Amino acid sequence: MADAQKAVLGPLVGAVDQGTSSTRFLVFNPKTAELLDHHQVEINQELPREGWVEEDPKEILQSVYHCIEKTCEKLGQKSIEISNIKAIGVTNQRETTIVWDKITGEPLYNALVWLDLRTQSTVENLNKSISEGNNFIKTKTGLPISTYFSAVKLCWLIDNVRKVKKAIEDGRALFGTVDTWLIWNMTGGINGGVHCTDVTNASRTMLFNIHSLQWDEELCDFFKIPMSILPRIRSSSEIYGLMKTGPLEGVPISGCLGDQSAALVGQLCFQDGQAKNTYGTGCFLLCNTGQKCVASEHGLLTTVAYKLGREEPVYYALEGSIGIAGAVVSWLKNNIKIIQASREIEKLAGEVGTSYGCYFVPAFSGLYAPYWDPSARGIICGLTQFTNKCHIAFAALEAVCFQTKEILEAMNTDCGTPMKHLQVDGGMTENKILMQLQADILCIPVMRPSMPETTALGAAMAAGAAEGVSVWSLDPKDLSVVQMQKYEPKINIEESEVRYATWKKAVMKSMGWVLTQIPESGDPSMFNSLTLGFYIVSSMMILIGARYI
């Protein structure tokens, strides 16, 4: 039985999926795209101040090693030989920024997560310094200047962490997004680790020219980033190095894609105009624009979709990025405590089937596409004495769908052709109420794959297709047809538009909420607030006056 199973399976491909809230290692059969087994662990986030979001790079790395080990154990229990695993792909949370010492291998500070807002005042100042008519940063990178991207996070580390600045001066510092940190360690670390990134992750740093596919000297000079600390640029599908530790020692690491690009590949969106929406911590709608860069006029990003081989062409995408999607469910669980597990939100929302006029704008980290307003903050409005936790749960799910509608409208306008359906993936898509709500609010069908692990699948496909591995064919005729579950709209367009228009009113009220700058270093000062400062000074004057009256 075991021998027969081994013979049927043949070569396998593994994928590291390192996300904002969890790490997973998954193993796929290239012939059928079947998921054979996986293991997952949660990642702790540190919130040292309001707006600051950090993670421990060493915890991230150890979580990867742990998941690989546990998945291999599970395969062994199924009599599947791990020697069948011929390649490993890596997909990761993008933009999250890490700097480490290449001599000791130690991180010089926590990873600054993509959601982190500590650079808000820097972003505001940089935006003032660049004229709209000559925005060379957006022209070269496809990105607006935002707290979201790596360059400003790296600036903060250099300016505020003495160890980082000293390591750069001593020629010991290396910078990378999560993919770079993992690949460097997995291929040997201080003993010859490969310092590289792929074009999709590089395109999220604000230091990468998406036209030349190289680090840009003008951009690095503008942000005062030494190019010596940057990783080498590689394609998304080639052998970067060999695994140097653990049960898969000697297996090539041969695929690397930022998580949203990996999902685009995993959803088989290889044609111009094909799109997918991933519901994770945030929500990300990507539309393949082929081998041409399409500049958005409606708040979307122009980004690299993938480059599946050193000699293969680069493909681009338009992207609508939403900062908070699944994170709003975590907030209801961890902060407000109206649910004990994330899956409970579906039952809670299902008890009422409506928000009863309650609207939720979860702008915890400002608003991303299409507004790019870091001063926005989350609000819940339309509350009455009748409102209860079920209505708030429903409103939270509706908010994810309304945000998706906003970026879909922008996408349709930029592309010129309205989408006839929306392909979806990610952990939240298991929520049937959310999927039906999404179809109702978009007024188009929503298509969910029966195997939802498309992000990891995309990384595995890139790894298995790499030259020198070649166990996964990306020829369209060889790709397995993805089985889809279809959600059709059930409400009329007029009702959908009324609800959407009301939610847009709530969005307007959330904007421009933060009038004072978040302190980027040092202790927050009471005098950051002009009103509070005036009150304190006035009070002191009254007390002093009273002393002498």
N, C-alpha and C positions, 0 to 999 in steps of 0.2 A: 504493500500500500504506500509506504513512505517513498520507495524507489520510484513507483509510478508517478507520484505527485511531483517529485523532483524532476522527472523527465518532462512532464507536462509544463511545468513552470518555466524552465530555462532561465535566461538572464533576468535579473531584477534590478531596480533602481531605487535608491533611497533619496529622501528629501528632508532637509532641515527647514522647518517653518518657524522662524523666530519672530513672534509678534509682540505687540505692545503689552498685552496682558498674559501671554502664555508662550511656551515653547513646545514644539512637537517634532517628532521624527516619524516619518511615514515611509512605507515600502510599497512599491507598485510593480505590477506585472506589465511590461511594455506592450505585450501582444494584445492585451484586453483593456489596459488602463485601470485594471481592478486594484483597489486598495487591499493589501494582504494583512497588514497590521500597523499599529502605531502606538505611541505613548506620549502623554502630555503632562506638563507641569505648569503651575501658575507662576507668574513673575511678580515680585513685590515692587510697588511704586513708592517712592519717597516724595513727600510734599512738604519740604522744609519751610516754605513760605507761601503766601497766597500767590498763585500764578506760576509757581516753580514746580516742575515735574522731573524727577530724576530716577534712574535705575542703576543698580550695581553691575558694572561690566563683568565682574568675576562671577556673579550669580548667573548672569545671562550665559556665559561660557559653560559653567558647570551644569546648567540646565540642559544644554545641548548634549554634552557627554552623557548625562544621566538618561536622557530620552533615547539616545542611540543604544546604550547598553540594555535598557529595559525592552526596547523593541526587538533587539536581537534575541533576548531571552524568550520573548513571546513566540518569535518565529521558530526557535529551537523546539519549543513545546509542541509546535505543529509539524515537526519533522521537516521544516524548510531550512535548507543549508544556507547560512549567511554568506558562504563563499559564492553564492549565486549573485550577490549584490555587486554589480560591476561599475557603478558610478554613484556619486552623491551630488545632489543639487542643493543650493542654498537660496532661500527666499527670506525676506526680512522686513521689519518695520523700517521705513525710509526716514531720511533726514536726521534721525537721532544721532548725536555727535559724541565721539569718544576720542580722547587723546591719551596715549600711553608712552612709557619709556621703553625703547627698543632694546636696551641693555638688560634691564631687569624684568621686562614684560609686565610691569605693574601699571595699572591705570593711574593717571595723575589726578583724576577727579571722577565723580560719578558721570554716567552717560546723561547728557541733556536730551530729554525726550522731545519728540517733534511737537507735542502739545505745550511745551514750556513757553511762558510769556515774559520771562525776565528781561528780554531784550526789547520790550515795547518802546521805551523812550529812544533807544538807538535807531529803531526802525522809523519812528516819527521824524527824527532829525535827518536821517538819510533820505527819506522821501522828500523833505523840504529842499535838500541840496541838489535834487535832480529835476530838471524841467520835463514836463510831460511830452514836449515836442522832441526831446533828445534823451529818451530813456534807454541808454545803451545797455543797461542791465537786462531789461525785459527783451530787447532785441536779440541779445546774445543767448540768454538763458531760457526765454519763454516764461519767466516767472516774475511776479511782482515782488518788491522788497517786503518781506514779511518775517515775523518771528518764527514762522513755520520751518524755514529752510536752514541748512547747516551753517552757512557762512557767518551769520550774525551770532550764532551760538559759539562758534569757534572764536570769533572776536571777543566775546565775553570771557571765555576761558583764558585767552591770552592776556587780557587786561586785568582780570580779577583773581586769577589763581597763580600765585608766585611760582609754584612748582612747574606749571606749564610753561611760563615765560622762561624760566631758567633752563628747562630741558630743551627748548627751542634754541636758546643761545648756545648751549653745549652740543647741539647737533644730535640729541638723543630722542627727540620727540617724533612720534608718528601720529597722524590723524586718520580717522576712518569713520564711516558709518558702520552699522552693526555687521553688515556683510564682511567688511574689511577686517574688523576685529576678529570675527569668527574664523575666516579663512587663514589669516596670519597665524592664529594659534593652532588651528587644526593641521596646518602644514608644517609645524615645527616651532613656531613662536620665536624665542630668542636663539634657537638653533636652526636658523635658515628659513624661517617662516616667510611666505610669499605675501608681500604688501601690495594688494591690488583691489580694484573694484570694477564693477561692470558699468556700461554706459547708462543703464537705467538708474542706478543709484547715484552715479556721478551727476546726472542731470537734475538731481534734487538738492544740490549743494549751493547753488547760485555762484559757483566758481567755474562751471563747465560750459563751454561753448557748444550748443547743440547742433551747430552747423559744421564746425571743424572736428567735432568729437574729441576735443582736447581741453585740458585745463587752460584757462585764458589768462594771460599775463596782466592785461588791463584790469580784469575783475579782481585778481589776487592783489594787485597794487591798490585798488580802490578800497578793499576790505582790510588791507595790510596783513595779508596771509602769506607767509613764506612758502613758496612752491615746493621747497625741499621736504616738507612734511606730508605732502599729498601722495596718495597711492597711485600706482600705475593703472592706466585705463585699459580694460580688456573687453572683449565681446561678452555676450550673455551665455555663450555656449562654446567652451573650449576647456582643455585641461589646464587648470591653474597650478595644481600640485597634487601630492598624494597625502592621504590621511596618515598622520604619524603616531597615532595613539589609539588605544581602545580596540574593541573587537573587529573593527573595520580597517585596521591598520593596513596601508598599502593600496587602498581603494582610491581611485582618482576623484578629486572634487572638480567637476567639469561643467557645472551650471550655476549661474548666479543671476537673479532678477529681483528687483524691488517687488514687494508683495503685490502691488496693484498690476504691475506688468506681468507678473507670474500668473495672476488670475486671468488676465486677458488671453495669455497663451493657453492656459488650462481650459478656458471656455471656447477654444478654437476660433478666436476672433482674428483670423489672419487676413481677412479681406477689408478693403477700404469701406468704411461705413459701419462695420460691425462693432457692437459695443456691449459692455457688461457693467453691472453695478455690484460692488462688494460691500456687504454690511458687516463691519467688524467694530472695533473701538470707534473708528470714524466710518464714514461712508464715501465711496470713491467710484465715480462714474467715468469710465474711459471709453473713448471712441477711436478706433484705428483710422488714421488719416493717410495710410500708405506711406510712400517714400517722400512725401512733401510735408513741410512744416505749415500748419495752418494757424495763423495768429488770431486769437479770440478778441472780439470787440465787446464781449459780454461777461467778463470776469472769470473766464476759464483759463487753465494753464496749457501751454504747449510743452509737451514733454516727450522724452524718448520712450517708445513702446517696447522695443527689443531689437537686438542685433544677434541673430542666431548663428554665429560663426564668424571667425576672423575675416573671411573673404565674402561674407554675406552682406547684403545691404542693410542699412538701418531703417527701421520703421518708426513713425511718430504717432502720437495720439493727442487728442484734446482731453483734458481732465477737469472734472468738477470735483473739488475736495470739500468734504463736510467734516469738521473737526470732531463732532460729538454725535454718535449714533448708539452703538452698544454701550458706550460709556454712560449714557443717561440711565440705562437699566442698572448699571453698577452703582450709580449715584443713589438711585431709589433704594437699592439694597444696602449699601454700606453707610450712607449718610443719613437718609431719611428713615430707613429701616421699615418700609411698608411691605417689603418682601424679604424672604430669607434665602432664596435662591433665584438666579436670573430667570429660570424657566417659569417661575410662578407668575410673571407679569402677564403671560398669555391668559391664564385662568382669571386673574384679577380684572383685566380689561374685558374679558368675555362675559363677566357677570353683569355688565351694564351695556356694552355694545355701543357706547357713545361717550363723548367727553362732556356732554351736557353744557356746551358753550365755554368750556375751559380750554385754554390754549397755552401751550408750553413752548418756549423758545430756549433750547438748551445751549446758550452761547457761553459755556463755562470758560472757554479759551478764546473769546471773541467770536466773530463770524468769519468763516472762510468764504469759499465761492458762493455766490458771485460778488459779495460785498467787500471782502477783505478789510473788515473793520475790527482791529484789535481792541478797541475801546468798548465794544458791545459786551453785555453780560446777560446771563440767563434770567428769564422772567416767566412766571406763571400768572396769567390774567384771566378775567372772566369768572372769577370765583364767586360763589354764592353760598348761603347757608346749607344748600342742598348738596354742594360738592363734597365728594368723599374720595378716599384713596383709589377707588376703582376708576373714577373719572380721571384722576391725575395719571394713573397708569395708562389709560386709553389715550390721553392727550400726549403722553411721552412717545407712544408708538406712532401716533398721527404726525408728531413733529418730525420724526425720521422720514416719513413719507412726503410731507410738505417740502422738506429741504431737498429731497430727491427731485421733486417736481420742478423746483426752481432751477436746478442745474440741468435738468433734461430740457427745459424750455430754452435755456441759454445754448445748449448743445444743438438743438434743432435749428435755432436761428443762425448760429455760426456755420453749421454744416449745410444749411439750405434744404435739407430733406428731413421731414419729421420721422421719428422712429415709429415703426408699426408694432413693436413689442420690446420688452426689456428683459434681457438675460441677467439673472441675479445669482449671487453666491455669498458665502460667508456664514458665520455661526447664527446670526439673527434670522436667516431665512428658514430655519426650522420652525419659527413662530408663524402658524397658519393665519392668525388674525392679522399680523403685520403684512404678510404677503397679499391677503385679500384687500386690506386697506390700501396697499400700494397700487394694486390694479384699479381700485375705485377712484383714487385721487388722480392717477395718471390718465385714466380713461383709455388705457391700452392693456393688452394681456401681459402678464408677468410670467416669465419662464424660469423655473428652478430646476437645476440638474438633479437627477436622482442620487448622484455621488457628489456631495457639496464641497469636497476638499480640492477645489480647483486651483487654489493658490499653490499648494504643495505639488499638485499634479503638474502645473506649469513648470516649476523648478525641476521636477523629475524628467519631464520631456526634454528640457534644454540640456540637462546633464547626459541623458541617454543618447541624444542625437549628436553629441560633440564628436568632432574628428578624433579618432583614436579610441573611441568607445563604440559608437554606431550600433547601439542595441535598440534604438527607438527611431522609427521612421516618421518624419514630419510631412511626408508626401500625403496630400489630401486623400488619395485613394486608400492609404494604409491606416488612416486615423479612425478610431472607433467612433461610431455615432453615439452622441450623448443623449441618453433618455431624459426627457423633460417632463416636469409636472407643470401644468398650465393653470393660472388663475385669471379668470375673465372678470372684467368690471361688472358690478351688480347694481350700481346706483346710476342715476341719470347725470349727464354732464352739468346741468344747471346746479344741482345740489353740490357736486364736487367743487365747482367754481366759487360758490358762495362760501363754503368752508375755507377754501384756499385764500380767498380775498380777506377773510377775517383774520386768518393766521398772519397774513402779510402786514396787517395793521399792528399785530403784536410784535412782529420783527422790527418795525420802525420804532416802536417804543423801547426796544432793547438796545438800540444803537446810540453811540456817544455817551454811554453811561459812565465810564471812568473818565473823570475830568482831570485827575492828577496822575502823574507818571508813577508807575510801579518802580520802586528803588531797585537798581541793578546791582548794587553792592553796598556793603555796610548795613547797619541796622536801619530799618525804616524809621524815618523821623516824624514826630508828631507835626512838625512844621511843614511837611509836604502838603498838608491841607491848609490853604490860606485862611479859611474860615476858622478852623481850630486854632491856628497860630494867633489870629487876631483875638480870639476869645481868651486864650491863655495870657497874652500880653495885657489885654484890657483888665483881666482879673487881677494880675499882678499889680497894675497901676492903682486899682481901687484899694487893694490891701495895703500898699505903701502909703496911699493917701490917708487911709483910715488910721494908720499908725501915728500920723502927725496931726490929726484933727482933734 
